[in-house]
């Protein structure tokens, strides 16, 4: 309330107004954010499956295999007996969920690549920036897409504004910064962003 009253009185630098993104800008950020959420969910699920298997002394089960669910029947615990029925049923359900998450992640990534391939070969715009940044060695399409839609699409004045937004003001990233930018703040500096 005090900040708003100061702004109404016309006090300079008392508070600032937030720039509201357009519907197109906000919509362009959705696939990247959804993918990040799905990847986090996938990691939690893999850790949960590994924890269940570790309780029974099983450490060599490979979740990356296509027929991982089918191999559950052949697994033997340390005593030489098969996995208990309820545990095996739970693991089957978790593996089905994991397959669904992986399929959804692949769908999002495939859609992004199709959009980039179908975009007109314009010298400017978000698709051109993603393709340009992705050409930098060590920066993939995912990181390039995050940089373009989370950071470079904003009207940031200078390098300091970029650092404040990313939360890297000399002491490393802070929790007050944009979460997407905070995860990618250590990415290489991109000279094509036009910031002085």
N, CA and C atoms as a LAMMPS dump frame, in Angstrom:
ITEM: TIMESTEP
0
ITEM: NUMBER OF ATOMS
588
ITEM: BOX BOUNDS ff ff ff
-5.0000000000000000e+02 5.0000000000000000e+02
-5.0000000000000000e+02 5.0000000000000000e+02
-5.0000000000000000e+02 5.0000000000000000e+02
ITEM: ATOMS id mol type element x y z
1 1 1 N 0.832 -1.189 0
2 1 2 C 0 0 0
3 1 3 C 0.877 1.254 0
4 2 1 N 1.927 1.238 0.816
5 2 2 C 2.826 2.379 0.89
6 2 3 C 3.514 2.618 -0.458
7 3 1 N 3.913 1.52 -1.125
8 3 2 C 4.566 1.646 -2.426
9 3 3 C 3.597 2.221 -3.452
10 4 1 N 2.349 1.773 -3.429
11 4 2 C 1.368 2.269 -4.383
12 4 3 C 1.067 3.742 -4.137
13 5 1 N 0.953 4.155 -2.872
14 5 2 C 0.708 5.566 -2.568
15 5 3 C 1.886 6.431 -3.017
16 6 1 N 3.105 5.945 -2.824
17 6 2 C 4.276 6.678 -3.297
18 6 3 C 4.264 6.822 -4.804
19 7 1 N 3.841 5.776 -5.505
20 7 2 C 3.756 5.849 -6.961
21 7 3 C 2.7 6.868 -7.391
22 8 1 N 1.559 6.897 -6.66
23 8 2 C 0.511 7.874 -6.981
24 8 3 C 0.972 9.305 -6.732
25 9 1 N 1.826 9.508 -5.717
26 9 2 C 2.361 10.851 -5.444
27 9 3 C 3.375 11.277 -6.491
28 10 1 N 3.845 10.334 -7.299
29 10 2 C 4.809 10.658 -8.337
30 10 3 C 6.254 10.537 -7.904
31 11 1 N 6.512 9.832 -6.795
32 11 2 C 7.892 9.665 -6.339
33 11 3 C 8.655 8.778 -7.316
34 12 1 N 9.771 9.297 -7.787
35 12 2 C 10.57 8.549 -8.742
36 12 3 C 11.232 7.371 -8.053
37 13 1 N 11.342 6.267 -8.756
38 13 2 C 12.021 5.055 -8.308
39 13 3 C 11.398 4.458 -7.039
40 14 1 N 10.183 4.868 -6.706
41 14 2 C 9.511 4.311 -5.529
42 14 3 C 9.07 2.876 -5.812
43 15 1 N 8.531 2.688 -6.998
44 15 2 C 8.18 1.349 -7.464
45 15 3 C 8.121 1.408 -8.986
46 16 1 N 8.095 0.252 -9.601
47 16 2 C 8.043 0.23 -11.066
48 16 3 C 6.908 -0.681 -11.499
49 17 1 N 6.462 -0.475 -12.704
50 17 2 C 5.361 -1.252 -13.237
51 17 3 C 5.908 -2.471 -13.975
52 18 1 N 5.233 -3.568 -13.844
53 18 2 C 5.643 -4.805 -14.523
54 18 3 C 5.138 -4.789 -15.959
55 19 1 N 5.973 -5.282 -16.864
56 19 2 C 5.565 -5.401 -18.256
57 19 3 C 4.768 -6.694 -18.421
58 20 1 N 3.548 -6.561 -18.882
59 20 2 C 2.682 -7.728 -19.051
60 20 3 C 2.92 -8.303 -20.442
61 21 1 N 3.265 -9.592 -20.532
62 21 2 C 3.509 -10.177 -21.853
63 21 3 C 2.22 -10.303 -22.653
64 22 1 N 2.357 -10.305 -23.971
65 22 2 C 1.196 -10.509 -24.829
66 22 3 C 0.764 -11.968 -24.755
67 23 1 N -0.43 -12.245 -25.251
68 23 2 C -0.921 -13.62 -25.241
69 23 3 C -0.009 -14.532 -26.06
70 24 1 N 0.515 -14.019 -27.192
71 24 2 C 1.396 -14.828 -28.038
72 24 3 C 2.699 -15.148 -27.31
73 25 1 N 3.257 -14.16 -26.599
74 25 2 C 4.5 -14.389 -25.856
75 25 3 C 4.291 -15.409 -24.74
76 26 1 N 3.191 -15.274 -24.031
77 26 2 C 2.907 -16.212 -22.936
78 26 3 C 2.651 -17.616 -23.484
79 27 1 N 1.938 -17.699 -24.609
80 27 2 C 1.66 -18.998 -25.212
81 27 3 C 2.936 -19.658 -25.728
82 28 1 N 3.888 -18.857 -26.225
83 28 2 C 5.147 -19.411 -26.731
84 28 3 C 5.989 -19.995 -25.606
85 29 1 N 5.776 -19.564 -24.368
86 29 2 C 6.536 -20.076 -23.227
87 29 3 C 5.98 -21.396 -22.693
88 30 1 N 4.739 -21.722 -23.019
89 30 2 C 4.086 -22.895 -22.437
90 30 3 C 4.801 -24.211 -22.728
91 31 1 N 5.197 -24.519 -23.983
92 31 2 C 5.836 -25.823 -24.218
93 31 3 C 7.102 -26.028 -23.392
94 32 1 N 7.938 -24.991 -23.302
95 32 2 C 9.183 -25.101 -22.547
96 32 3 C 8.892 -25.333 -21.063
97 33 1 N 7.941 -24.613 -20.521
98 33 2 C 7.598 -24.768 -19.108
99 33 3 C 6.95 -26.129 -18.832
100 34 1 N 6.097 -26.571 -19.755
101 34 2 C 5.476 -27.88 -19.578
102 34 3 C 6.525 -28.983 -19.635
103 35 1 N 7.476 -28.863 -20.565
104 35 2 C 8.538 -29.861 -20.672
105 35 3 C 9.367 -29.913 -19.395
106 36 1 N 9.709 -28.742 -18.839
107 36 2 C 10.472 -28.706 -17.591
108 36 3 C 9.713 -29.398 -16.468
109 37 1 N 8.414 -29.186 -16.414
110 37 2 C 7.594 -29.823 -15.389
111 37 3 C 7.568 -31.337 -15.58
112 38 1 N 7.423 -31.785 -16.83
113 38 2 C 7.391 -33.216 -17.109
114 38 3 C 8.732 -33.884 -16.817
115 39 1 N 9.827 -33.202 -17.129
116 39 2 C 11.153 -33.76 -16.846
117 39 3 C 11.355 -33.902 -15.34
118 40 1 N 10.906 -32.921 -14.568
119 40 2 C 10.988 -33.02 -13.11
120 40 3 C 10.161 -34.173 -12.571
121 41 1 N 8.973 -34.345 -13.149
122 41 2 C 8.106 -35.454 -12.745
123 41 3 C 8.749 -36.796 -13.099
124 42 1 N 9.373 -36.863 -14.283
125 42 2 C 10.055 -38.085 -14.709
126 42 3 C 11.188 -38.44 -13.758
127 43 1 N 11.957 -37.446 -13.35
128 43 2 C 13.062 -37.688 -12.414
129 43 3 C 12.545 -38.205 -11.082
130 44 1 N 11.474 -37.595 -10.563
131 44 2 C 10.894 -38.062 -9.297
132 44 3 C 10.414 -39.513 -9.414
133 45 1 N 9.811 -39.845 -10.545
134 45 2 C 9.293 -41.194 -10.759
135 45 3 C 10.43 -42.217 -10.844
136 46 1 N 11.483 -41.877 -11.563
137 46 2 C 12.64 -42.779 -11.672
138 46 3 C 13.265 -43.004 -10.295
139 47 1 N 13.408 -41.933 -9.525
140 47 2 C 13.976 -42.069 -8.177
141 47 3 C 13.095 -42.938 -7.286
142 48 1 N 11.784 -42.81 -7.437
143 48 2 C 10.861 -43.617 -6.626
144 48 3 C 10.975 -45.095 -6.994
145 49 1 N 11.056 -45.385 -8.299
146 49 2 C 11.188 -46.781 -8.744
147 49 3 C 12.498 -47.366 -8.232
148 50 1 N 13.575 -46.598 -8.362
149 50 2 C 14.877 -47.083 -7.895
150 50 3 C 14.874 -47.311 -6.387
151 51 1 N 14.187 -46.459 -5.642
152 51 2 C 14.126 -46.618 -4.184
153 51 3 C 13.38 -47.896 -3.816
154 52 1 N 12.293 -48.192 -4.532
155 52 2 C 11.534 -49.416 -4.253
156 52 3 C 12.396 -50.636 -4.53
157 53 1 N 13.093 -50.62 -5.677
158 53 2 C 13.934 -51.762 -6.039
159 53 3 C 15.107 -51.92 -5.065
160 54 1 N 15.664 -50.796 -4.615
161 54 2 C 16.796 -50.857 -3.69
162 54 3 C 16.384 -51.479 -2.362
163 55 1 N 15.146 -51.255 -1.923
164 55 2 C 14.669 -51.872 -0.678
165 55 3 C 14.731 -53.395 -0.733
166 56 1 N 14.606 -53.918 -1.948
167 56 2 C 14.659 -55.372 -2.11
168 56 3 C 16.028 -55.845 -2.588
169 57 1 N 17.029 -54.969 -2.545
170 57 2 C 18.384 -55.346 -2.894
171 57 3 C 18.655 -55.431 -4.392
172 58 1 N 17.815 -54.796 -5.189
173 58 2 C 17.971 -54.832 -6.649
174 58 3 C 18.539 -53.497 -7.106
175 59 1 N 19.759 -53.542 -7.65
176 59 2 C 20.408 -52.308 -8.076
177 59 3 C 20.755 -52.31 -9.562
178 60 1 N 20.598 -53.434 -10.233
179 60 2 C 21.051 -53.54 -11.616
180 60 3 C 19.913 -53.44 -12.634
181 61 1 N 18.705 -53.139 -12.208
182 61 2 C 17.565 -53.059 -13.124
183 61 3 C 17.67 -51.785 -13.951
184 62 1 N 17.594 -51.935 -15.278
185 62 2 C 17.747 -50.781 -16.165
186 62 3 C 16.379 -50.286 -16.627
187 63 1 N 16.022 -49.077 -16.19
188 63 2 C 14.728 -48.505 -16.543
189 63 3 C 14.683 -48.002 -17.974
190 64 1 N 15.843 -47.852 -18.605
191 64 2 C 15.881 -47.307 -19.963
192 64 3 C 15.491 -48.34 -21.016
193 65 1 N 15.437 -49.623 -20.655
194 65 2 C 15.069 -50.662 -21.613
195 65 3 C 13.586 -50.576 -21.964
196 66 1 N 13.264 -50.906 -23.212
197 66 2 C 11.867 -50.828 -23.649
198 66 3 C 10.985 -51.841 -22.933
199 67 1 N 11.501 -53.031 -22.719
200 67 2 C 10.696 -54.078 -22.09
201 67 3 C 10.944 -54.163 -20.589
202 68 1 N 11.181 -53.007 -19.957
203 68 2 C 11.464 -53.001 -18.514
204 68 3 C 10.294 -53.581 -17.731
205 69 1 N 9.066 -53.259 -18.142
206 69 2 C 7.888 -53.783 -17.425
207 69 3 C 7.806 -55.301 -17.564
208 70 1 N 8.152 -55.824 -18.718
209 70 2 C 8.113 -57.27 -18.926
210 70 3 C 9.181 -58.006 -18.144
211 71 1 N 10.279 -57.339 -17.853
212 71 2 C 11.376 -57.969 -17.121
213 71 3 C 11.114 -58.042 -15.614
214 72 1 N 10.059 -57.388 -15.144
215 72 2 C 9.764 -57.416 -13.697
216 72 3 C 9.458 -58.832 -13.215
217 73 1 N 8.868 -59.656 -14.085
218 73 2 C 8.527 -61.028 -13.675
219 73 3 C 9.784 -61.85 -13.408
220 74 1 N 10.858 -61.553 -14.134
221 74 2 C 12.086 -62.35 -14.004
222 74 3 C 12.972 -61.9 -12.847
223 75 1 N 12.666 -60.754 -12.261
224 75 2 C 13.513 -60.229 -11.185
225 75 3 C 13.384 -61.09 -9.939
226 76 1 N 14.515 -61.348 -9.327
227 76 2 C 14.551 -62.081 -8.06
228 76 3 C 15.197 -61.192 -7.006
229 77 1 N 14.655 -61.233 -5.796
230 77 2 C 15.245 -60.458 -4.706
231 77 3 C 16.427 -61.241 -4.135
232 78 1 N 17.078 -60.694 -3.142
233 78 2 C 18.312 -61.294 -2.603
234 78 3 C 18.112 -62.739 -2.132
235 79 1 N 16.915 -63.066 -1.633
236 79 2 C 16.652 -64.419 -1.148
237 79 3 C 16.38 -65.407 -2.28
238 80 1 N 16.31 -64.922 -3.514
239 80 2 C 16.046 -65.788 -4.66
240 80 3 C 14.581 -65.93 -5.014
241 81 1 N 13.691 -65.274 -4.273
242 81 2 C 12.257 -65.333 -4.558
243 81 3 C 11.865 -64.158 -5.457
244 82 1 N 10.745 -64.286 -6.174
245 82 2 C 10.312 -63.161 -7.018
246 82 3 C 9.839 -61.984 -6.168
247 83 1 N 9.701 -60.847 -6.818
248 83 2 C 9.188 -59.659 -6.122
249 83 3 C 7.794 -59.951 -5.58
250 84 1 N 7.438 -59.407 -4.413
251 84 2 C 6.074 -59.575 -3.904
252 84 3 C 5.053 -58.995 -4.894
253 85 1 N 3.848 -59.573 -4.887
254 85 2 C 2.825 -59.222 -5.882
255 85 3 C 2.456 -57.743 -5.863
256 86 1 N 2.221 -57.18 -4.674
257 86 2 C 1.815 -55.776 -4.597
258 86 3 C 2.932 -54.85 -5.07
259 87 1 N 4.155 -55.185 -4.747
260 87 2 C 5.29 -54.363 -5.181
261 87 3 C 5.423 -54.418 -6.694
262 88 1 N 5.287 -55.628 -7.266
263 88 2 C 5.399 -55.76 -8.716
264 88 3 C 4.267 -54.994 -9.413
265 89 1 N 3.059 -55.039 -8.856
266 89 2 C 1.927 -54.313 -9.446
267 89 3 C 2.168 -52.804 -9.391
268 90 1 N 2.695 -52.344 -8.249
269 90 2 C 2.999 -50.907 -8.136
270 90 3 C 4.066 -50.501 -9.142
271 91 1 N 5.104 -51.329 -9.284
272 91 2 C 6.17 -51.017 -10.236
273 91 3 C 5.64 -50.997 -11.67
274 92 1 N 4.71 -51.901 -12.005
275 92 2 C 4.097 -51.884 -13.333
276 92 3 C 3.376 -50.56 -13.576
277 93 1 N 2.617 -50.107 -12.587
278 93 2 C 1.891 -48.839 -12.745
279 93 3 C 2.858 -47.666 -12.884
280 94 1 N 3.931 -47.672 -12.086
281 94 2 C 4.912 -46.585 -12.171
282 94 3 C 5.628 -46.591 -13.521
283 95 1 N 5.931 -47.781 -14.043
284 95 2 C 6.577 -47.859 -15.351
285 95 3 C 5.644 -47.4 -16.476
286 96 1 N 4.342 -47.69 -16.345
287 96 2 C 3.372 -47.189 -17.33
288 96 3 C 3.329 -45.669 -17.306
289 97 1 N 3.332 -45.099 -16.092
290 97 2 C 3.342 -43.643 -15.953
291 97 3 C 4.619 -43.048 -16.546
292 98 1 N 5.751 -43.723 -16.33
293 98 2 C 7.028 -43.267 -16.86
294 98 3 C 7.023 -43.286 -18.393
295 99 1 N 6.448 -44.34 -18.983
296 99 2 C 6.336 -44.4 -20.446
297 99 3 C 5.483 -43.261 -20.978
298 100 1 N 4.388 -42.953 -20.275
299 100 2 C 3.519 -41.846 -20.696
300 100 3 C 4.263 -40.515 -20.63
301 101 1 N 5.002 -40.283 -19.547
302 101 2 C 5.765 -39.045 -19.417
303 101 3 C 6.799 -38.921 -20.526
304 102 1 N 7.504 -39.998 -20.806
305 102 2 C 8.52 -39.969 -21.871
306 102 3 C 7.877 -39.678 -23.219
307 103 1 N 6.703 -40.256 -23.479
308 103 2 C 5.999 -40.005 -24.739
309 103 3 C 5.569 -38.539 -24.838
310 104 1 N 5.083 -37.973 -23.728
311 104 2 C 4.673 -36.57 -23.743
312 104 3 C 5.867 -35.645 -23.965
313 105 1 N 7.008 -35.957 -23.357
314 105 2 C 8.216 -35.15 -23.556
315 105 3 C 8.65 -35.217 -25.019
316 106 1 N 8.636 -36.426 -25.592
317 106 2 C 9.001 -36.575 -27.008
318 106 3 C 8.05 -35.797 -27.91
319 107 1 N 6.755 -35.78 -27.573
320 107 2 C 5.767 -35.039 -28.363
321 107 3 C 6.064 -33.548 -28.334
322 108 1 N 6.351 -32.999 -27.159
323 108 2 C 6.66 -31.569 -27.036
324 108 3 C 7.911 -31.235 -27.823
325 109 1 N 8.953 -32.063 -27.698
326 109 2 C 10.203 -31.807 -28.419
327 109 3 C 10.001 -31.913 -29.925
328 110 1 N 9.225 -32.903 -30.372
329 110 2 C 8.942 -33.058 -31.798
330 110 3 C 8.155 -31.889 -32.353
331 111 1 N 7.145 -31.429 -31.589
332 111 2 C 6.361 -30.264 -32.021
333 111 3 C 7.241 -29.029 -32.164
334 112 1 N 8.172 -28.84 -31.223
335 112 2 C 9.067 -27.684 -31.298
336 112 3 C 9.922 -27.759 -32.568
337 113 1 N 10.494 -28.927 -32.828
338 113 2 C 11.334 -29.08 -34.02
339 113 3 C 10.534 -28.867 -35.298
340 114 1 N 9.276 -29.333 -35.332
341 114 2 C 8.429 -29.11 -36.51
342 114 3 C 8.12 -27.628 -36.683
343 115 1 N 7.847 -26.923 -35.578
344 115 2 C 7.576 -25.485 -35.675
345 115 3 C 8.798 -24.733 -36.188
346 116 1 N 9.979 -25.117 -35.704
347 116 2 C 11.203 -24.457 -36.159
348 116 3 C 11.476 -24.744 -37.629
349 117 1 N 11.207 -25.97 -38.065
350 117 2 C 11.433 -26.328 -39.467
351 117 3 C 10.415 -25.658 -40.386
352 118 1 N 9.181 -25.493 -39.897
353 118 2 C 8.128 -24.907 -40.714
354 118 3 C 8.129 -23.381 -40.686
355 119 1 N 8.896 -22.793 -39.787
356 119 2 C 8.923 -21.327 -39.679
357 119 3 C 9.558 -20.745 -40.93
358 120 1 N 9.054 -19.617 -41.366
359 120 2 C 9.664 -18.986 -42.538
360 120 3 C 11.101 -18.572 -42.23
361 121 1 N 11.911 -18.558 -43.257
362 121 2 C 13.333 -18.236 -43.088
363 121 3 C 13.52 -16.728 -42.93
364 122 1 N 12.852 -16.156 -41.958
365 122 2 C 12.969 -14.723 -41.7
366 122 3 C 14.262 -14.444 -40.946
367 123 1 N 14.907 -13.309 -41.226
368 123 2 C 16.151 -12.999 -40.516
369 123 3 C 15.93 -12.583 -39.073
370 124 1 N 14.685 -12.274 -38.682
371 124 2 C 14.382 -11.842 -37.326
372 124 3 C 13.24 -12.666 -36.769
373 125 1 N 13 -12.501 -35.487
374 125 2 C 11.895 -13.188 -34.844
375 125 3 C 12.382 -14.281 -33.913
376 126 1 N 11.466 -14.835 -33.102
377 126 2 C 11.872 -15.819 -32.103
378 126 3 C 12.438 -17.105 -32.711
379 127 1 N 11.846 -17.584 -33.821
380 127 2 C 12.357 -18.828 -34.405
381 127 3 C 13.768 -18.639 -34.941
382 128 1 N 14.025 -17.496 -35.562
383 128 2 C 15.37 -17.222 -36.073
384 128 3 C 16.38 -17.127 -34.932
385 129 1 N 15.954 -16.516 -33.804
386 129 2 C 16.854 -16.411 -32.653
387 129 3 C 17.151 -17.778 -32.056
388 130 1 N 16.136 -18.644 -31.967
389 130 2 C 16.348 -19.988 -31.423
390 130 3 C 17.346 -20.739 -32.294
391 131 1 N 17.154 -20.686 -33.607
392 131 2 C 18.067 -21.395 -34.515
393 131 3 C 19.481 -20.83 -34.447
394 132 1 N 19.599 -19.504 -34.305
395 132 2 C 20.916 -18.869 -34.221
396 132 3 C 21.64 -19.281 -32.934
397 133 1 N 20.948 -19.232 -31.819
398 133 2 C 21.567 -19.58 -30.537
399 133 3 C 21.893 -21.069 -30.481
400 134 1 N 21.039 -21.909 -31.069
401 134 2 C 21.271 -23.36 -31.054
402 134 3 C 22.521 -23.738 -31.843
403 135 1 N 23.022 -22.845 -32.694
404 135 2 C 24.247 -23.135 -33.449
405 135 3 C 25.498 -22.998 -32.593
406 136 1 N 25.379 -22.344 -31.435
407 136 2 C 26.518 -22.212 -30.526
408 136 3 C 26.833 -23.597 -29.957
409 137 1 N 28.099 -23.957 -29.973
410 137 2 C 28.507 -25.279 -29.479
411 137 3 C 28.186 -25.381 -27.989
412 138 1 N 27.506 -26.445 -27.62
413 138 2 C 27.16 -26.674 -26.22
414 138 3 C 25.788 -26.154 -25.837
415 139 1 N 25.108 -25.46 -26.748
416 139 2 C 23.766 -24.953 -26.465
417 139 3 C 22.799 -25.689 -27.382
418 140 1 N 21.894 -26.44 -26.811
419 140 2 C 20.923 -27.187 -27.599
420 140 3 C 19.674 -26.38 -27.869
421 141 1 N 18.753 -26.991 -28.587
422 141 2 C 17.5 -26.322 -28.946
423 141 3 C 16.699 -25.995 -27.691
424 142 1 N 16.722 -26.884 -26.695
425 142 2 C 15.965 -26.659 -25.455
426 142 3 C 16.443 -25.403 -24.73
427 143 1 N 17.758 -25.272 -24.56
428 143 2 C 18.32 -24.1 -23.882
429 143 3 C 18.09 -22.842 -24.711
430 144 1 N 18.269 -22.95 -26.019
431 144 2 C 18.055 -21.799 -26.9
432 144 3 C 16.603 -21.328 -26.825
433 145 1 N 15.668 -22.271 -26.808
434 145 2 C 14.252 -21.921 -26.722
435 145 3 C 13.946 -21.233 -25.394
436 146 1 N 14.528 -21.752 -24.294
437 146 2 C 14.313 -21.133 -22.987
438 146 3 C 14.879 -19.718 -22.962
439 147 1 N 16.091 -19.535 -23.498
440 147 2 C 16.702 -18.204 -23.498
441 147 3 C 15.866 -17.209 -24.291
442 148 1 N 15.399 -17.614 -25.461
443 148 2 C 14.632 -16.704 -26.317
444 148 3 C 13.297 -16.343 -25.683
445 149 1 N 12.567 -17.348 -25.185
446 149 2 C 11.215 -17.069 -24.699
447 149 3 C 11.15 -16.582 -23.261
448 150 1 N 12.156 -16.891 -22.441
449 150 2 C 12.107 -16.462 -21.047
450 150 3 C 12.899 -15.179 -20.794
451 151 1 N 13.966 -14.942 -21.552
452 151 2 C 14.829 -13.801 -21.258
453 151 3 C 14.868 -12.796 -22.401
454 152 1 N 15.249 -13.251 -23.584
455 152 2 C 15.497 -12.326 -24.688
456 152 3 C 14.23 -11.712 -25.259
457 153 1 N 13.069 -12.288 -24.988
458 153 2 C 11.824 -11.713 -25.496
459 153 3 C 11.379 -10.508 -24.668
460 154 1 N 12.012 -10.294 -23.539
461 154 2 C 11.643 -9.174 -22.664
462 154 3 C 12.423 -7.93 -23.055
463 155 1 N 11.851 -6.8 -22.831
464 155 2 C 12.505 -5.536 -23.151
465 155 3 C 13.438 -5.098 -22.041
466 156 1 N 14.531 -5.799 -21.855
467 156 2 C 15.487 -5.468 -20.797
468 156 3 C 16.46 -4.422 -21.324
469 157 1 N 16.707 -3.382 -20.533
470 157 2 C 17.471 -2.216 -20.979
471 157 3 C 18.926 -2.512 -21.286
472 158 1 N 19.59 -3.195 -20.38
473 158 2 C 21.036 -3.354 -20.5
474 158 3 C 21.467 -4.644 -19.821
475 159 1 N 22.765 -4.851 -19.731
476 159 2 C 23.293 -6.077 -19.127
477 159 3 C 22.893 -6.216 -17.669
478 160 1 N 22.837 -5.096 -16.97
479 160 2 C 22.466 -5.155 -15.549
480 160 3 C 21.022 -5.601 -15.379
481 161 1 N 20.15 -5.148 -16.285
482 161 2 C 18.753 -5.574 -16.215
483 161 3 C 18.647 -7.073 -16.47
484 162 1 N 19.454 -7.585 -17.403
485 162 2 C 19.468 -9.024 -17.671
486 162 3 C 19.96 -9.775 -16.437
487 163 1 N 21.026 -9.261 -15.798
488 163 2 C 21.574 -9.911 -14.608
489 163 3 C 20.56 -9.904 -13.461
490 164 1 N 19.861 -8.78 -13.281
491 164 2 C 18.843 -8.718 -12.223
492 164 3 C 17.724 -9.709 -12.495
493 165 1 N 17.303 -9.783 -13.753
494 165 2 C 16.21 -10.684 -14.106
495 165 3 C 16.623 -12.138 -13.882
496 166 1 N 17.864 -12.458 -14.223
497 166 2 C 18.355 -13.831 -14.055
498 166 3 C 18.794 -14.105 -12.626
499 167 1 N 18.942 -13.056 -11.801
500 167 2 C 19.332 -13.249 -10.414
501 167 3 C 20.814 -13.417 -10.231
502 168 1 N 21.611 -12.934 -11.165
503 168 2 C 23.072 -13.085 -11.074
504 168 3 C 23.7 -11.706 -10.929
505 169 1 N 23.548 -11.092 -9.758
506 169 2 C 24.137 -9.778 -9.563
507 169 3 C 25.38 -9.859 -8.713
508 170 1 N 26.362 -10.603 -9.164
509 170 2 C 27.65 -10.634 -8.489
510 170 3 C 27.785 -11.688 -7.411
511 171 1 N 26.682 -12.167 -6.864
512 171 2 C 26.764 -13.131 -5.771
513 171 3 C 26.172 -14.48 -6.157
514 172 1 N 25.993 -14.706 -7.462
515 172 2 C 25.378 -15.951 -7.911
516 172 3 C 23.876 -15.803 -8.014
517 173 1 N 23.164 -16.849 -8.441
518 173 2 C 21.718 -16.74 -8.636
519 173 3 C 20.967 -16.599 -7.315
520 174 1 N 19.868 -15.856 -7.361
521 174 2 C 19.034 -15.694 -6.18
522 174 3 C 17.666 -16.289 -6.442
523 175 1 N 16.939 -16.556 -5.381
524 175 2 C 15.614 -17.156 -5.533
525 175 3 C 14.586 -16.143 -6.016
526 176 1 N 14.902 -14.851 -5.947
527 176 2 C 13.954 -13.834 -6.385
528 176 3 C 13.89 -13.728 -7.898
529 177 1 N 14.816 -14.339 -8.602
530 177 2 C 14.871 -14.235 -10.057
531 177 3 C 13.851 -15.158 -10.706
532 178 1 N 13.694 -14.994 -12.012
533 178 2 C 12.832 -15.861 -12.795
534 178 3 C 13.374 -17.289 -12.724
535 179 1 N 12.518 -18.257 -12.428
536 179 2 C 12.974 -19.637 -12.232
537 179 3 C 13.585 -20.221 -13.497
538 180 1 N 12.967 -19.972 -14.642
539 180 2 C 13.522 -20.485 -15.897
540 180 3 C 14.861 -19.873 -16.21
541 181 1 N 14.982 -18.589 -15.965
542 181 2 C 16.262 -17.917 -16.196
543 181 3 C 17.297 -18.372 -15.189
544 182 1 N 16.852 -18.65 -13.947
545 182 2 C 17.785 -19.092 -12.912
546 182 3 C 18.394 -20.435 -13.266
547 183 1 N 17.59 -21.33 -13.871
548 183 2 C 18.117 -22.634 -14.264
549 183 3 C 19.089 -22.498 -15.42
550 184 1 N 18.895 -21.518 -16.283
551 184 2 C 19.755 -21.385 -17.452
552 184 3 C 20.719 -20.231 -17.375
553 185 1 N 20.882 -19.631 -16.172
554 185 2 C 21.719 -18.418 -16.081
555 185 3 C 23.174 -18.706 -16.348
556 186 1 N 23.623 -19.939 -16.178
557 186 2 C 25.021 -20.276 -16.385
558 186 3 C 25.316 -20.583 -17.85
559 187 1 N 24.307 -20.468 -18.729
560 187 2 C 24.538 -20.726 -20.151
561 187 3 C 25.487 -19.674 -20.71
562 188 1 N 26.218 -19.986 -21.805
563 188 2 C 27.167 -19.035 -22.36
564 188 3 C 26.491 -17.745 -22.781
565 189 1 N 27.203 -16.645 -22.677
566 189 2 C 26.662 -15.347 -23.086
567 189 3 C 26.451 -15.359 -24.588
568 190 1 N 25.36 -14.744 -25.019
569 190 2 C 25.015 -14.748 -26.437
570 190 3 C 25.191 -13.333 -26.978
571 191 1 N 26.17 -13.088 -27.858
572 191 2 C 26.4 -11.741 -28.356
573 191 3 C 25.293 -11.261 -29.282
574 192 1 N 24.444 -12.156 -29.796
575 192 2 C 23.433 -11.757 -30.75
576 192 3 C 22.221 -11.116 -30.099
577 193 1 N 22.201 -10.972 -28.765
578 193 2 C 21.003 -10.449 -28.116
579 193 3 C 20.864 -8.94 -28.27
580 194 1 N 21.89 -8.237 -28.707
581 194 2 C 21.794 -6.814 -28.97
582 194 3 C 21.871 -5.941 -27.753
583 195 1 N 22.3 -6.473 -26.623
584 195 2 C 22.419 -5.675 -25.396
585 195 3 C 23.79 -5.057 -25.329
586 196 1 N 23.871 -3.817 -24.924
587 196 2 C 25.175 -3.135 -24.829
588 196 3 C 25.709 -3.233 -23.423
